[in-house]
Amino acid sequence: MSTHWQKSTYSGDASNCVNIATAPTGHLLLRESDTPATILTTTPAPLRSLIQTLKGAKAK
């Protein structure tokens, strides 16, 4: 089974994009387009926390 990667809507048309996919286990897979062989694995709760933290840091 191949992994279906989706590009972040915040990534432009440039080559520096964040991709996300769901593993059969339900874990989330993240990779950066410049280094696609490096894949981070997480679950929804920690990823949600990271995104909320980053959004908060951007607002300051």
Backbone bond lengths (Angstrom), bond angles and torsions (degrees), N, CA, C in turn:
res aa  C-N    CA-C-N  psi(-1)  N-CA   C-N-CA  omega(-1)  CA-C   N-CA-C  phi
1 M - - - 1.441 - - 1.526 109.32 -
2 S 1.323 117.36 131.86 1.452 120.56 -180.00 1.527 109.85 -90.88
3 T 1.307 115.72 153.56 1.457 122.47 -179.94 1.518 109.43 -85.16
4 H 1.319 116.67 130.63 1.465 121.52 178.68 1.526 108.59 -94.79
5 W 1.327 116.41 102.51 1.461 122.70 -178.92 1.515 109.77 -87.63
6 Q 1.330 115.97 140.39 1.460 122.35 175.34 1.513 108.61 -120.57
7 K 1.326 115.90 138.84 1.465 121.25 178.84 1.521 109.11 -84.42
8 S 1.314 116.61 139.66 1.451 121.63 176.74 1.524 110.15 -60.46
9 T 1.330 116.09 141.37 1.472 119.70 177.82 1.522 111.06 -69.20
10 Y 1.329 117.66 -17.46 1.459 120.91 178.02 1.524 111.93 -84.69
11 S 1.314 117.27 -11.09 1.461 121.20 177.09 1.523 108.21 -84.00
12 G 1.295 116.09 128.75 1.457 119.90 179.22 1.514 111.24 -75.81
13 D 1.300 116.12 -158.78 1.457 121.06 179.18 1.522 112.46 -83.11
14 A 1.307 116.72 -2.00 1.468 120.66 -179.15 1.526 110.36 -70.88
15 S 1.307 116.05 176.05 1.465 120.23 -176.26 1.528 112.93 -84.53
16 N 1.311 118.71 -6.59 1.465 120.29 -178.26 1.533 109.63 -96.61
17 C 1.317 115.86 77.02 1.457 123.08 -175.10 1.521 111.00 -113.15
18 V 1.311 115.74 149.97 1.456 122.03 172.41 1.518 107.29 -98.51
19 N 1.340 115.99 131.65 1.463 121.93 178.73 1.518 108.94 -115.76
20 I 1.339 116.17 147.76 1.458 121.68 178.15 1.527 108.98 -134.06
21 A 1.313 115.20 147.49 1.468 121.63 177.36 1.520 108.15 -147.94
22 T 1.311 115.78 161.62 1.460 121.14 175.73 1.522 108.55 -108.29
23 A 1.325 115.42 128.24 1.464 121.27 177.34 1.523 108.96 -80.42
24 P 1.334 117.62 159.48 1.474 120.61 177.45 1.532 112.72 -56.84
25 T 1.318 117.26 -24.56 1.470 122.17 179.56 1.523 112.43 -78.11
26 G 1.336 117.09 -10.46 1.462 121.30 -176.14 1.511 113.24 95.87
27 H 1.332 117.41 -8.44 1.456 120.81 176.39 1.529 109.37 -69.94
28 L 1.312 115.84 155.65 1.453 121.56 176.65 1.523 108.98 -98.69
29 L 1.318 115.84 138.17 1.458 122.58 179.24 1.523 108.10 -110.77
30 L 1.312 116.47 132.73 1.459 122.09 179.27 1.513 109.35 -124.59
31 R 1.311 116.03 140.87 1.469 120.31 174.91 1.528 108.67 -149.27
32 E 1.297 115.06 158.84 1.463 122.44 177.93 1.524 106.16 -107.05
33 S 1.315 117.49 136.66 1.462 120.81 -171.56 1.531 113.98 -61.94
34 D 1.328 117.22 -25.71 1.467 119.17 178.93 1.529 112.31 -73.13
35 T 1.336 117.41 -24.05 1.461 122.22 179.19 1.529 109.15 -134.92
36 P 1.327 117.75 69.52 1.464 120.99 -174.20 1.522 115.16 -66.14
37 A 1.313 118.14 -17.40 1.462 120.11 179.18 1.531 111.92 -78.22
38 T 1.336 117.60 -16.90 1.460 122.15 177.73 1.521 108.11 -91.63
39 I 1.320 116.28 112.55 1.459 121.75 -175.62 1.521 109.58 -122.09
40 L 1.329 115.75 127.55 1.454 121.88 175.56 1.520 108.47 -96.35
41 T 1.314 116.99 141.29 1.455 122.24 179.53 1.524 108.95 -117.03
42 T 1.336 115.86 133.09 1.457 120.71 -179.88 1.523 108.92 -148.74
43 T 1.299 115.90 -177.52 1.461 122.59 174.54 1.532 107.91 -119.42
44 P 1.316 118.11 166.55 1.466 119.70 -175.29 1.534 115.67 -56.88
45 A 1.325 118.75 -42.42 1.472 120.59 -175.40 1.533 112.99 -61.51
46 P 1.337 120.08 -50.61 1.466 119.02 178.58 1.537 112.82 -64.54
47 L 1.328 117.07 -35.16 1.463 119.57 178.84 1.526 109.86 -66.70
48 R 1.321 116.96 -42.10 1.462 121.06 177.61 1.528 110.39 -59.89
49 S 1.323 117.08 -43.43 1.460 121.90 178.69 1.529 111.18 -62.05
50 L 1.326 116.88 -43.39 1.461 121.09 177.92 1.521 110.97 -60.87
51 I 1.318 116.73 -46.88 1.470 120.63 -178.71 1.524 110.54 -63.23
52 Q 1.325 117.85 -42.57 1.462 120.79 178.59 1.524 110.81 -63.38
53 T 1.321 117.76 -40.19 1.460 121.59 177.99 1.523 110.44 -64.23
54 L 1.338 117.05 -45.00 1.451 120.06 -179.79 1.522 111.70 -64.97
55 K 1.320 117.52 -38.92 1.463 120.44 176.89 1.517 110.93 -63.70
56 G 1.331 117.35 -39.17 1.457 121.94 177.82 1.508 112.17 -65.37
57 A 1.334 117.18 -39.89 1.462 121.47 178.60 1.516 111.21 -66.91
58 K 1.330 116.63 -34.66 1.466 121.11 -179.97 1.524 110.52 -69.30
59 A 1.337 117.51 -33.47 1.457 121.68 -176.30 1.527 111.49 -73.70
60 K 1.305 118.00 -20.21 1.473 121.41 -176.81 1.495 112.15 -78.90
